[in-house]
Amino acid sequence: PRGGSMFLCELFAVVERVTATYYGALEPERKIGAMRSQFTNLYCRHSQAVEAREALALAAMGEFYRLIGGPAPDRGGKCFPHLPTAQSCFQQALTIDPSVQFATERLARAQA
């Protein structure tokens, strides 16, 4: 089922996959590729959420980008928060459902 607290489960699952990939036993060159794969999966999930109009899933993705961000290949694939992407996800969530308080609160934090 979608909705309710399901979006938080998705957020935790993505964080776990990215963390496992980053701290896994891959050599640096393979690690960057594996990280890109994780972020490609996240991008696909974002597209699905937009198409299905899942405001809570978009808010969760915004929180992911606010806290973790994306990999920077020029910095060894380490992740850094990416506020423009986070703000975009929160705004998309609020466009779909303006009553999503989580998105409203996190957008304010991302803009501070």
Secondary structure by P-SEA (a helix, b strand, c coil): ccccaaaaaaaaaaaaaaaaaaaccccaaaaaaaaaaaaaaaaaaaaaaaaaccaaaaaaaaaaaaccccccccccccccccaaaaaaaaaaaaaacccaaaaaaaaaaaac
